[in-house]
């Protein structure tokens, strides 16, 4: 149990033994220290030193108060010119007020010249500049500007095709993309400002006026209005904001902006979350136009070709990172939604997007691949190759745009509008790294079957080099070959593979110069008897069945078409169609450059026929509308031979040219299928 009396005795002993001697020692040191003694009882020398120090301080203060700061204009200009490697001059009066709670500077006729490659145009000229700063925040390393007033500023911004920028005072400093960061400004006044922009890579020229006024009328606030051209077409820019009065760092500053050019329009309404830190803002962004690819000229971001579009979402900026999130809208006849991020983690811009369509119009997707879109009065998109009578799009890939950025894409379409190919769903993936674009997967899901593959486009050279590998699984033949009289001509499932590579800036150019292999296999199926007989040109069986409306069918044991591609010409190496009554063999060439085909199919019946026109089937003409017929020269030749024989031989013998001995053997379907690559 504590003893209060004992504790009190211990404290008393501690005070007498420790604290009392320590206090005595401190008093002794204070009394004997010469500096403290001199301060308490200054002698003659100390009084003289204090007086001299005070006089020096007063002299410095008086000097600074009466100093003509214009004497420093020349030295300041020469120092800055050497440091930033451009001519910098203070041609007018220079006034500085130091002894105030808000020190200020007043500069007249300031001139900052251009870099050595743009000496003919000054980067900045200011007729009058006033600025003040709060003193106390300066002692903590912060800058707060109660007032900045600028009269008749003229700014010239030049960006060359090779990336040089006239406004960068330190051209060797890396471009982090974080945006301009200015200290807080409570009041900003700009009168009669002008901005001139010459962006040579995207061919942008813009002349704008800038004002910032106080007041409550319609002209108050921040106004920037610009007109110019972009790639030879009109360009307009408008930015509006409230008056710069009592601006605080923790109070967002609202703005609205509109940019229109190259058949596109961007509208933003939002706020700078930390005023004068232009690397931080949030806004609602709406963009619309004729073609998404045109946005490259406005934003510098590579986007694919598209039909007319309108999208709206939330745009935020966090230093170098832009995020267009939760956007939705329409591209052509399709809906589109998703998120897109633009960042600059190193020295290259990166764009990552995750996109989705609930209902896709397949023609809108074909536009991305280079097809030419046309919007009907009903609002639907109809595409063509861009050339009359051609199938493959010839729109060139803008390889220089792929070199400016990296990125990735994930796209899915849950459903697809009714189309001739019976596509039901789409999945696309893309990765762009240093001008090499890898597409994986490229997948189309049909009502039955799927087409899935990969593609690689190397855009490091002016003419890109591409490689594709696509596989077709379970695609119904009735979707390829139209029905006759409501009855399918052929039924069954097709398997296929296309492996091609070659140079070319468009899909057409790539196909026209490609090499590789194209294979199509039908393991089994059914064919209308009439068409099976016609493969062997059995006039009695085939034509009579067809004209008589015979809807019976025969087995397709197998079909294999294997083409070797070189220089854009696909030559048939294996071409066999084996049905129960007929074995047909084919040969010929498909020219991917001219987009034409010239195929010949010779059929042999497996049973003896009394009448058979011994003539091959020919498929010739453009890929978009091939002509199917028979080699009439062979038929005429047979008839001529029959006539000659009929004149000199027994009439029964004259029928021999029309008789097929039916010696054809069944095709080895297993071997054909396994050998097809």
C-alpha positions as CSV (number, residue, x, y, z in Angstrom):
1,X,0.0,0.0,0.0
2,X,1.5,3.4,-1.0
3,X,3.0,5.5,1.8
4,X,2.4,9.3,1.2
5,X,4.8,10.4,3.8
6,X,7.6,8.3,2.4
7,X,6.9,9.5,-1.2
8,X,7.1,13.2,0.0
9,X,10.4,12.6,1.7
10,X,11.9,11.0,-1.4
11,X,10.8,14.1,-3.6
12,X,12.4,16.5,-1.1
13,X,15.6,14.6,-1.1
14,X,15.7,14.5,-5.0
15,X,15.1,18.3,-5.2
16,X,17.8,19.1,-2.7
17,X,20.4,16.7,-4.2
18,X,19.7,17.3,-8.0
19,X,17.6,20.3,-8.9
20,X,19.1,22.8,-6.5
21,X,22.7,22.2,-7.7
22,X,21.6,22.2,-11.3
23,X,19.9,25.6,-10.9
24,X,22.9,27.0,-9.2
25,X,25.2,25.8,-12.0
26,X,22.9,27.5,-14.7
27,X,23.0,30.8,-12.9
28,X,26.7,30.6,-12.6
29,X,27.1,29.9,-16.4
30,X,24.7,32.8,-17.3
31,X,26.6,35.3,-15.0
32,X,30.0,34.3,-16.4
33,X,29.1,34.0,-20.2
34,X,30.7,37.0,-22.0
35,X,28.0,37.2,-24.7
36,X,25.1,37.3,-22.3
37,X,27.1,39.8,-20.1
38,X,27.7,42.0,-23.2
39,X,24.0,42.0,-24.0
40,X,22.9,42.8,-20.5
41,X,25.6,45.4,-19.9
42,X,26.9,46.4,-23.4
43,X,30.1,48.3,-23.5
44,X,31.3,50.9,-26.0
45,X,32.4,48.3,-28.6
46,X,29.1,46.5,-28.4
47,X,27.1,49.7,-28.8
48,X,29.1,50.6,-31.9
49,X,28.6,47.1,-33.5
50,X,24.9,47.3,-32.9
51,X,24.6,50.7,-34.4
52,X,26.6,49.7,-37.5
53,X,24.4,46.7,-38.0
54,X,21.2,48.7,-37.7
55,X,22.5,51.3,-40.1
56,X,23.3,48.6,-42.6
57,X,19.8,47.2,-42.4
58,X,18.3,50.6,-42.8
59,X,20.6,51.3,-45.7
60,X,19.6,48.0,-47.4
61,X,15.9,48.8,-46.9
62,X,16.3,52.3,-48.1
63,X,18.3,51.0,-51.1
64,X,15.7,48.5,-52.0
65,X,12.9,51.1,-51.6
66,X,14.6,53.6,-53.8
67,X,16.3,51.2,-56.1
68,X,15.5,51.6,-59.8
69,X,14.7,48.0,-60.9
70,X,15.1,49.0,-64.5
71,X,18.9,48.7,-64.0
72,X,18.3,44.9,-63.8
73,X,16.3,44.5,-67.1
74,X,19.4,44.0,-69.2
75,X,21.2,41.5,-66.8
76,X,17.9,39.6,-66.3
77,X,17.3,39.4,-70.0
78,X,20.8,38.3,-70.8
79,X,20.8,35.6,-68.1
80,X,17.5,34.2,-69.2
81,X,18.5,34.3,-72.9
82,X,21.6,32.2,-72.2
83,X,19.7,29.8,-69.9
84,X,16.8,29.1,-72.3
85,X,18.7,29.5,-75.6
86,X,16.3,32.1,-77.0
87,X,16.1,35.8,-76.9
88,X,14.3,37.2,-73.8
89,X,13.9,40.9,-73.3
90,X,12.3,43.2,-70.7
91,X,11.9,46.3,-72.9
92,X,9.6,48.4,-70.7
93,X,9.7,49.5,-67.1
94,X,10.2,47.0,-64.3
95,X,8.8,47.8,-60.9
96,X,9.1,45.6,-57.8
97,X,7.5,46.1,-54.4
98,X,9.1,43.9,-51.8
99,X,8.1,45.4,-48.5
100,X,4.5,44.3,-48.3
101,X,2.4,41.4,-47.1
102,X,1.8,40.9,-50.8
103,X,5.0,41.6,-52.7
104,X,4.4,42.4,-56.3
105,X,6.1,42.8,-59.7
106,X,5.0,45.0,-62.7
107,X,6.6,44.2,-66.1
108,X,6.0,46.2,-69.3
109,X,6.8,45.0,-72.8
110,X,8.0,41.5,-72.1
111,X,9.3,39.5,-75.1
112,X,10.2,35.8,-75.2
113,X,11.6,34.8,-78.6
114,X,11.3,31.5,-80.4
115,X,13.8,28.7,-80.4
116,X,16.6,28.6,-83.0
117,X,14.4,26.8,-85.5
118,X,11.6,29.3,-85.1
119,X,13.4,32.7,-84.7
120,X,11.0,34.5,-87.0
121,X,8.1,34.3,-84.5
122,X,8.2,35.2,-80.8
123,X,6.7,32.7,-78.5
124,X,5.3,35.3,-76.1
125,X,4.8,39.1,-76.1
126,X,3.1,40.8,-73.2
127,X,2.3,44.6,-73.2
128,X,1.7,44.7,-69.4
129,X,2.0,42.1,-66.6
130,X,1.2,42.5,-63.0
131,X,1.4,39.8,-60.3
132,X,1.4,39.7,-56.6
133,X,2.1,36.9,-54.0
134,X,1.2,36.4,-50.4
135,X,4.3,36.6,-48.2
136,X,3.5,34.2,-45.4
137,X,2.9,31.1,-47.6
138,X,6.3,31.8,-49.3
139,X,8.0,30.9,-46.0
140,X,6.5,27.4,-46.2
141,X,7.4,26.9,-49.8
142,X,3.9,27.6,-51.2
143,X,3.0,30.2,-53.8
144,X,-0.4,31.9,-53.7
145,X,-1.1,34.7,-56.1
146,X,-3.8,37.2,-55.1
147,X,-3.7,38.9,-58.5
148,X,-2.4,38.3,-62.0
149,X,-3.4,40.9,-64.6
150,X,-2.2,40.5,-68.2
151,X,-2.7,43.0,-71.0
152,X,-2.5,42.2,-74.7
153,X,-0.6,38.9,-74.4
154,X,0.3,37.3,-77.8
155,X,1.2,33.6,-77.6
156,X,2.6,31.6,-80.6
157,X,2.6,27.8,-80.3
158,X,4.5,25.8,-83.0
159,X,4.7,22.0,-83.0
160,X,6.7,20.5,-85.9
161,X,6.1,17.2,-87.6
162,X,9.1,15.7,-85.8
163,X,7.7,16.6,-82.4
164,X,9.6,19.8,-81.5
165,X,7.6,22.4,-79.6
166,X,8.4,26.1,-79.5
167,X,6.9,26.7,-76.0
168,X,9.2,24.2,-74.2
169,X,11.9,26.3,-72.5
170,X,13.8,23.1,-71.8
171,X,13.5,20.9,-74.9
172,X,15.4,18.1,-73.3
173,X,12.9,17.7,-70.5
174,X,10.7,14.6,-70.9
175,X,7.0,15.2,-71.8
176,X,5.2,13.5,-69.0
177,X,1.8,14.6,-70.3
178,X,0.7,15.7,-66.8
179,X,-0.6,19.1,-68.0
180,X,0.1,22.7,-67.0
181,X,0.2,23.2,-63.2
182,X,-0.1,26.8,-62.1
183,X,-0.2,28.1,-58.5
184,X,-3.6,29.2,-57.1
185,X,-4.7,32.6,-58.5
186,X,-7.4,34.4,-56.7
187,X,-8.0,37.0,-59.4
188,X,-7.0,36.5,-63.0
189,X,-7.6,39.3,-65.5
190,X,-6.7,39.0,-69.2
191,X,-7.3,41.8,-71.7
192,X,-7.1,41.5,-75.5
193,X,-5.2,38.2,-75.5
194,X,-4.3,36.3,-78.7
195,X,-3.2,32.7,-79.2
196,X,-1.8,31.3,-82.5
197,X,-1.3,27.5,-82.9
198,X,0.6,25.8,-85.8
199,X,0.5,22.0,-85.3
200,X,2.2,20.7,-88.4
201,X,1.9,17.0,-87.8
202,X,-1.9,17.1,-87.9
203,X,-2.0,20.2,-90.1
204,X,-3.8,22.4,-87.5
205,X,-3.8,26.2,-87.7
206,X,-5.8,28.2,-85.2
207,X,-6.1,31.8,-84.3
208,X,-7.9,32.5,-81.0
209,X,-8.8,35.5,-78.8
210,X,-8.6,35.2,-75.0
211,X,-10.2,37.4,-72.3
212,X,-10.9,37.1,-68.6
213,X,-13.1,39.8,-67.1
214,X,-14.7,40.5,-63.8
215,X,-18.4,41.5,-63.6
216,X,-21.9,40.1,-63.8
217,X,-22.7,40.8,-67.5
218,X,-22.6,38.4,-70.4
219,X,-19.0,39.3,-71.2
220,X,-17.7,38.5,-67.7
221,X,-15.7,35.4,-67.1
222,X,-13.1,33.5,-69.2
223,X,-13.6,33.5,-72.9
224,X,-11.5,31.7,-75.6
225,X,-12.8,31.7,-79.2
226,X,-10.7,30.3,-82.0
227,X,-11.1,29.7,-85.8
228,X,-8.8,28.0,-88.2
229,X,-8.3,24.9,-90.3
230,X,-7.4,21.3,-89.7
231,X,-6.2,19.3,-92.7
232,X,-7.6,22.0,-94.9
233,X,-11.1,21.9,-93.4
234,X,-12.7,24.5,-91.0
235,X,-11.9,24.3,-87.3
236,X,-13.6,26.1,-84.4
237,X,-12.9,26.2,-80.7
238,X,-14.9,27.8,-77.8
239,X,-14.1,27.7,-74.1
240,X,-16.2,29.4,-71.4
241,X,-15.7,29.7,-67.7
242,X,-16.8,31.9,-64.8
243,X,-15.0,35.0,-63.6
244,X,-11.7,34.4,-61.7
245,X,-12.8,36.0,-58.4
246,X,-12.1,34.5,-55.0
247,X,-10.8,31.3,-56.7
248,X,-9.7,28.7,-54.1
249,X,-7.8,25.5,-54.5
250,X,-10.5,23.4,-52.8
251,X,-13.4,24.9,-54.9
252,X,-13.8,23.4,-58.4
253,X,-13.9,25.8,-61.3
254,X,-16.6,25.1,-63.8
255,X,-16.1,25.3,-67.6
256,X,-17.6,24.3,-70.9
257,X,-15.8,23.7,-74.2
258,X,-16.7,22.9,-77.8
259,X,-14.4,21.8,-80.5
260,X,-15.6,21.2,-84.1
261,X,-13.7,20.1,-87.2
262,X,-13.2,17.4,-89.8
263,X,-16.9,16.5,-89.6
264,X,-16.6,15.9,-85.8
265,X,-17.9,17.8,-82.8
266,X,-16.8,17.4,-79.1
267,X,-18.6,19.1,-76.3
268,X,-17.5,19.0,-72.7
269,X,-19.1,20.4,-69.5
270,X,-17.4,20.0,-66.2
271,X,-14.9,21.5,-63.7
272,X,-11.3,21.8,-62.9
273,X,-11.2,20.0,-59.6
274,X,-8.1,21.9,-58.3
275,X,-8.2,25.4,-60.0
276,X,-5.2,26.1,-62.2
277,X,-4.0,22.5,-62.0
278,X,-5.0,21.7,-65.5
279,X,-4.0,18.1,-64.9
280,X,-7.1,17.5,-62.8
281,X,-10.6,17.9,-64.2
282,X,-13.9,16.0,-64.6
283,X,-16.6,16.6,-67.3
284,X,-19.4,15.1,-69.3
285,X,-18.1,14.6,-72.9
286,X,-20.3,14.2,-76.0
287,X,-18.7,13.4,-79.3
288,X,-20.4,12.9,-82.6
289,X,-19.3,12.8,-86.2
290,X,-19.1,11.1,-89.6
291,X,-16.2,8.7,-88.9
292,X,-14.3,7.8,-85.7
293,X,-11.1,7.8,-87.6
294,X,-11.4,11.6,-88.0
295,X,-10.9,12.0,-84.2
296,X,-7.2,11.4,-84.7
297,X,-6.7,14.8,-86.2
298,X,-8.5,16.4,-83.2
299,X,-7.1,14.3,-80.4
300,X,-4.0,12.5,-81.6
301,X,-5.6,9.2,-80.7
302,X,-5.7,6.5,-83.3
303,X,-9.3,5.2,-83.8
304,X,-10.7,2.9,-86.5
305,X,-12.9,3.8,-89.4
306,X,-16.6,3.8,-88.6
307,X,-20.1,4.9,-89.9
308,X,-21.6,8.0,-88.3
309,X,-21.5,8.0,-84.5
310,X,-22.7,9.7,-81.3
311,X,-21.3,8.8,-77.9
312,X,-21.6,10.4,-74.4
313,X,-19.8,9.6,-71.1
314,X,-17.7,10.9,-68.3
315,X,-14.2,12.2,-69.1
316,X,-11.8,12.6,-66.2
317,X,-8.1,13.6,-66.1
318,X,-5.6,12.6,-63.5
319,X,-2.3,14.1,-64.6
320,X,-1.3,12.1,-67.7
321,X,-4.2,9.7,-67.5
322,X,-7.5,10.4,-69.2
323,X,-10.5,8.1,-68.6
324,X,-13.7,8.1,-70.8
325,X,-15.9,5.9,-68.6
326,X,-19.4,4.6,-68.7
327,X,-20.0,6.0,-72.2
328,X,-22.7,4.8,-74.4
329,X,-24.3,5.7,-77.7
330,X,-24.6,4.5,-81.3
331,X,-22.1,3.8,-84.1
332,X,-24.0,3.4,-87.3
333,X,-27.0,1.1,-86.6
334,X,-25.3,-0.5,-83.6
335,X,-25.2,0.4,-79.9
336,X,-21.8,0.8,-78.3
337,X,-20.8,1.2,-74.6
338,X,-17.7,0.8,-72.5
339,X,-14.7,2.4,-70.9
340,X,-11.6,3.9,-72.5
341,X,-8.3,4.9,-70.9
342,X,-5.5,7.1,-72.4
343,X,-2.3,7.1,-70.4
344,X,1.4,7.9,-70.9
345,X,3.3,5.6,-68.7
346,X,6.6,6.2,-70.5
347,X,7.5,8.1,-73.7
348,X,4.6,6.6,-75.6
349,X,0.9,7.1,-75.4
350,X,-1.2,4.0,-74.5
351,X,-4.9,3.5,-75.1
352,X,-6.9,0.6,-73.5
353,X,-10.6,0.0,-74.3
354,X,-13.2,-2.4,-73.2
355,X,-16.3,-2.1,-75.5
356,X,-19.6,-3.9,-75.8
357,X,-22.6,-4.0,-78.1
358,X,-26.0,-5.5,-77.2
359,X,-27.1,-5.5,-80.8
360,X,-24.5,-5.2,-83.7
361,X,-25.2,-4.5,-87.3
362,X,-22.5,-6.5,-89.1
363,X,-22.1,-3.8,-91.7
364,X,-20.9,-1.4,-89.0
365,X,-18.1,-3.9,-88.2
366,X,-17.2,-4.3,-91.8
367,X,-16.6,-0.5,-91.9
368,X,-13.9,-1.0,-89.3
369,X,-12.2,-3.4,-91.7
370,X,-12.2,-0.9,-94.5
371,X,-15.5,-1.2,-96.2
372,X,-17.2,2.1,-97.4
373,X,-20.3,2.9,-95.4
374,X,-23.5,4.4,-96.7
375,X,-26.4,5.4,-94.3
376,X,-29.8,4.8,-95.7
377,X,-32.7,7.2,-95.0
378,X,-34.0,4.6,-92.4
379,X,-30.7,5.0,-90.5
380,X,-29.2,1.6,-91.5
381,X,-25.6,1.2,-92.6
382,X,-24.9,-0.4,-96.0
383,X,-21.3,-1.1,-96.9
384,X,-19.4,-1.7,-100.1
385,X,-15.7,-2.6,-100.8
386,X,-15.1,1.0,-102.0
387,X,-14.8,-0.2,-105.7
388,X,-17.7,-1.2,-107.9
389,X,-17.9,-4.9,-108.5
390,X,-15.2,-5.8,-106.0
391,X,-15.5,-7.8,-102.7
392,X,-12.4,-7.0,-100.7
393,X,-12.1,-3.5,-99.2
394,X,-9.3,-1.3,-100.5
395,X,-9.2,1.4,-97.8
396,X,-5.5,1.7,-96.8
397,X,-4.3,1.3,-93.2
398,X,-2.8,4.5,-91.8
399,X,0.4,2.9,-90.6
400,X,1.9,6.2,-89.3
401,X,-1.0,6.4,-86.8
402,X,-0.3,3.0,-85.5
403,X,3.3,4.0,-84.7
404,X,2.2,6.9,-82.4
405,X,0.7,4.8,-79.6
406,X,0.3,1.4,-78.0
407,X,-2.9,-0.1,-76.6
408,X,-5.3,-3.0,-76.2
409,X,-9.0,-3.6,-77.1
410,X,-11.6,-6.1,-76.0
411,X,-14.9,-6.1,-77.8
412,X,-18.0,-8.3,-77.6
413,X,-21.3,-8.2,-79.3
414,X,-24.0,-10.2,-77.6
415,X,-26.3,-10.3,-80.5
416,X,-26.1,-9.5,-84.2
417,X,-28.9,-8.2,-86.5
418,X,-30.1,-10.6,-89.2
419,X,-27.5,-10.9,-91.9
420,X,-26.7,-13.1,-94.9
421,X,-23.9,-15.0,-93.1
422,X,-26.1,-15.7,-90.1
423,X,-23.6,-14.3,-87.7
424,X,-25.0,-14.4,-84.1
425,X,-22.2,-13.1,-81.9
426,X,-18.8,-11.4,-82.2
427,X,-15.7,-11.3,-80.1
428,X,-12.5,-9.3,-80.9
429,X,-9.3,-8.8,-79.1
430,X,-6.4,-6.5,-80.1
431,X,-3.0,-5.6,-78.7
432,X,-0.8,-2.9,-80.3
433,X,2.8,-2.7,-79.3
434,X,5.4,-0.5,-81.1
435,X,3.6,-0.6,-84.4
436,X,2.8,-4.3,-84.3
437,X,-0.9,-5.1,-84.1
438,X,-2.0,-8.5,-82.9
439,X,-5.6,-9.5,-83.3
440,X,-6.5,-12.4,-81.0
441,X,-9.2,-13.5,-81.1
442,X,-11.2,-12.6,-84.2
443,X,-14.3,-14.8,-83.6
444,X,-17.7,-14.9,-85.3
445,X,-20.3,-17.3,-83.9
446,X,-22.9,-18.4,-86.4
447,X,-26.3,-19.9,-85.9
448,X,-24.3,-23.1,-86.6
449,X,-20.5,-23.1,-86.5
450,X,-17.8,-20.6,-85.7
451,X,-15.0,-18.7,-87.5
452,X,-12.1,-18.0,-85.2
453,X,-8.6,-16.9,-85.8
454,X,-5.7,-14.5,-85.3
455,X,-4.0,-11.8,-87.4
456,X,-0.7,-10.0,-87.0
457,X,-0.1,-6.7,-88.8
458,X,3.5,-5.3,-88.7
459,X,3.3,-1.6,-89.4
460,X,7.0,-0.8,-88.8
461,X,7.5,-0.3,-92.5
462,X,5.6,2.0,-94.9
463,X,3.8,-1.0,-96.4
464,X,2.6,-3.3,-93.5
465,X,3.3,-7.0,-93.6
466,X,0.4,-9.2,-92.3
467,X,-0.2,-12.8,-91.4
468,X,-3.6,-14.4,-90.7
469,X,-4.7,-17.9,-89.5
470,X,-8.4,-18.5,-89.5
471,X,-10.4,-21.7,-88.9
472,X,-14.0,-22.4,-89.9
473,X,-15.8,-25.1,-87.9
474,X,-19.3,-26.5,-88.6
475,X,-20.6,-23.8,-91.0
476,X,-23.8,-24.9,-92.7
477,X,-23.5,-25.3,-96.5
478,X,-27.1,-24.1,-96.9
479,X,-25.9,-20.7,-95.8
480,X,-23.4,-20.6,-98.7
481,X,-25.4,-22.2,-101.5
482,X,-28.9,-20.8,-101.9
483,X,-31.9,-23.1,-101.9
484,X,-33.9,-23.8,-105.1
485,X,-37.7,-23.7,-104.9
486,X,-37.5,-23.6,-101.1
487,X,-35.5,-26.8,-101.0
488,X,-31.8,-26.7,-99.9
489,X,-29.5,-27.6,-102.8
490,X,-26.8,-28.9,-100.4
491,X,-26.8,-29.6,-96.7
492,X,-23.9,-30.4,-94.4
493,X,-21.2,-28.7,-92.4
494,X,-18.0,-27.1,-93.7
495,X,-14.6,-27.0,-92.1
496,X,-11.9,-24.7,-93.4
497,X,-8.7,-23.0,-92.7
498,X,-6.9,-20.0,-94.3
499,X,-3.2,-19.3,-93.6
500,X,-1.9,-16.4,-95.5
501,X,0.8,-13.8,-95.2
502,X,2.1,-10.9,-97.3
503,X,2.5,-7.2,-97.7
504,X,-0.3,-4.8,-98.3
505,X,-1.9,-1.6,-96.9
506,X,-5.5,-2.8,-97.4
507,X,-7.3,-6.1,-97.2
508,X,-7.3,-6.2,-101.0
509,X,-3.6,-5.3,-101.4
510,X,-2.8,-8.0,-98.8
511,X,-4.8,-10.7,-100.6
512,X,-3.4,-9.7,-104.0
513,X,0.2,-10.2,-102.8
514,X,-0.3,-13.1,-100.3
515,X,1.0,-16.6,-100.1
516,X,-0.1,-19.6,-98.1
517,X,-2.9,-22.1,-98.1
518,X,-6.7,-22.1,-98.2
519,X,-8.6,-25.3,-97.5
520,X,-12.3,-26.2,-97.3
521,X,-13.6,-29.6,-96.3
522,X,-17.1,-31.1,-96.2
523,X,-16.8,-34.4,-94.3
524,X,-20.3,-35.4,-95.2
525,X,-23.6,-34.0,-96.3
526,X,-26.6,-34.3,-98.7
527,X,-27.1,-32.9,-102.2
528,X,-30.2,-32.8,-104.4
529,X,-30.0,-35.7,-106.9
530,X,-30.5,-33.4,-109.9
531,X,-27.4,-31.3,-109.1
532,X,-25.3,-34.4,-108.3
533,X,-26.2,-35.8,-111.7
534,X,-25.3,-32.5,-113.4
535,X,-21.9,-32.7,-111.8
536,X,-21.4,-35.6,-114.2
537,X,-23.4,-33.7,-117.0
538,X,-25.9,-36.6,-117.1
539,X,-28.5,-34.9,-119.3
540,X,-31.2,-37.5,-119.0
541,X,-31.0,-37.9,-115.2
542,X,-29.9,-34.4,-114.1
543,X,-31.9,-32.1,-116.3
544,X,-35.1,-34.2,-116.1
545,X,-34.9,-34.4,-112.3
546,X,-34.3,-30.6,-112.1
547,X,-37.0,-29.6,-114.5
548,X,-39.3,-32.1,-113.0
549,X,-39.0,-30.7,-109.6
550,X,-37.4,-33.8,-108.1
551,X,-36.5,-33.0,-104.5
552,X,-34.8,-36.3,-103.7
553,X,-31.2,-36.1,-102.4
554,X,-28.0,-38.2,-102.4
555,X,-25.1,-38.5,-100.0
556,X,-22.1,-36.3,-100.3
557,X,-19.4,-38.7,-99.1
558,X,-16.9,-35.9,-98.9
559,X,-15.7,-32.7,-100.6
560,X,-12.2,-31.2,-100.4
561,X,-10.9,-28.0,-102.0
562,X,-7.3,-27.3,-101.2
563,X,-5.7,-24.2,-102.8
564,X,-2.0,-23.2,-102.7
565,X,-1.7,-19.4,-102.8
566,X,1.3,-17.6,-104.3
567,X,1.4,-14.0,-105.4
568,X,-2.3,-13.6,-104.8
569,X,-3.2,-16.5,-107.1
570,X,-4.9,-19.5,-105.4
571,X,-4.3,-22.7,-107.5
572,X,-6.3,-25.8,-106.8
573,X,-4.1,-28.7,-105.7
574,X,-6.9,-30.9,-104.6
575,X,-10.5,-30.4,-105.6
576,X,-12.8,-33.4,-105.2
577,X,-16.6,-33.7,-104.7
578,X,-17.6,-37.3,-104.1
579,X,-21.3,-38.1,-104.1
580,X,-23.1,-41.5,-104.3
581,X,-23.8,-41.2,-108.1
582,X,-20.9,-38.9,-109.2
583,X,-17.2,-38.3,-108.5
584,X,-16.2,-34.7,-109.6
585,X,-12.7,-33.4,-109.8
586,X,-11.8,-29.8,-110.2
587,X,-8.9,-27.6,-111.3
588,X,-8.4,-23.9,-111.8
589,X,-7.3,-20.6,-110.3
590,X,-8.8,-17.9,-108.1
591,X,-7.1,-14.5,-108.7
592,X,-7.3,-12.4,-105.5
593,X,-5.9,-9.4,-107.2
594,X,-8.6,-9.1,-109.9
595,X,-11.0,-10.9,-107.7
596,X,-12.0,-13.3,-110.4
597,X,-12.2,-17.1,-110.6
598,X,-11.7,-19.7,-113.4
599,X,-12.6,-23.2,-112.2
600,X,-13.3,-26.3,-114.2
601,X,-15.1,-29.4,-112.7
602,X,-15.1,-32.7,-114.5
603,X,-17.6,-35.3,-113.3
604,X,-17.6,-39.0,-113.7
605,X,-20.7,-41.1,-113.1
606,X,-20.4,-44.3,-111.1
607,X,-23.1,-46.0,-113.1
608,X,-23.5,-46.6,-116.8
609,X,-25.7,-43.9,-118.4
610,X,-27.3,-44.2,-121.8
611,X,-27.1,-40.5,-122.5
612,X,-24.3,-38.3,-121.0
613,X,-23.1,-35.0,-122.4
614,X,-19.3,-35.4,-121.7
615,X,-18.5,-31.7,-120.8
616,X,-17.0,-30.1,-117.8
617,X,-18.7,-27.4,-115.6
618,X,-16.9,-24.1,-115.6
619,X,-17.2,-21.4,-113.0
620,X,-15.9,-18.1,-114.2
621,X,-16.1,-14.4,-113.6
622,X,-15.9,-12.0,-110.6
623,X,-16.1,-13.3,-107.1
624,X,-19.1,-11.2,-106.4
625,X,-21.2,-12.8,-109.3
626,X,-19.5,-15.8,-110.8
627,X,-21.1,-17.4,-113.9
628,X,-21.7,-21.2,-113.8
629,X,-22.0,-23.0,-117.1
630,X,-20.7,-25.9,-119.2
631,X,-17.9,-26.0,-121.7
632,X,-20.1,-26.0,-124.8
633,X,-17.1,-26.7,-127.0
634,X,-16.7,-30.1,-125.5
635,X,-20.4,-30.8,-126.0
636,X,-20.3,-29.7,-129.7
637,X,-17.2,-31.8,-130.2
638,X,-19.0,-34.9,-129.0
639,X,-22.0,-34.2,-131.2
640,X,-19.7,-33.7,-134.2
641,X,-17.9,-37.0,-133.4
642,X,-21.3,-38.8,-133.1
643,X,-22.3,-37.4,-136.5
644,X,-19.2,-38.6,-138.2
645,X,-19.6,-42.1,-136.6
646,X,-23.2,-42.2,-137.5
647,X,-22.4,-41.6,-141.1
648,X,-20.1,-44.6,-141.4
649,X,-20.8,-47.0,-138.5
650,X,-23.8,-48.7,-137.1
651,X,-26.1,-46.2,-135.5
652,X,-25.8,-48.1,-132.2
653,X,-22.1,-47.5,-132.2
654,X,-22.7,-43.8,-132.7
655,X,-24.2,-43.7,-129.2
656,X,-20.9,-44.7,-127.7
657,X,-19.5,-41.2,-127.2
658,X,-22.6,-40.5,-125.0
659,X,-22.1,-43.7,-122.9
660,X,-20.2,-43.5,-119.7
661,X,-18.8,-46.8,-118.6
662,X,-19.1,-45.8,-115.0
663,X,-15.7,-46.9,-113.9
664,X,-15.0,-44.2,-111.4
665,X,-14.1,-45.5,-107.9
666,X,-15.2,-43.9,-104.7
667,X,-12.9,-41.1,-103.5
668,X,-10.8,-41.9,-100.5
669,X,-12.5,-39.4,-98.2
670,X,-10.4,-40.3,-95.2
671,X,-7.2,-39.7,-97.0
672,X,-8.4,-36.5,-98.7
673,X,-9.6,-35.0,-95.4
674,X,-6.5,-35.9,-93.5
675,X,-4.2,-34.5,-96.2
676,X,-6.1,-31.2,-96.4
677,X,-4.1,-28.6,-94.4
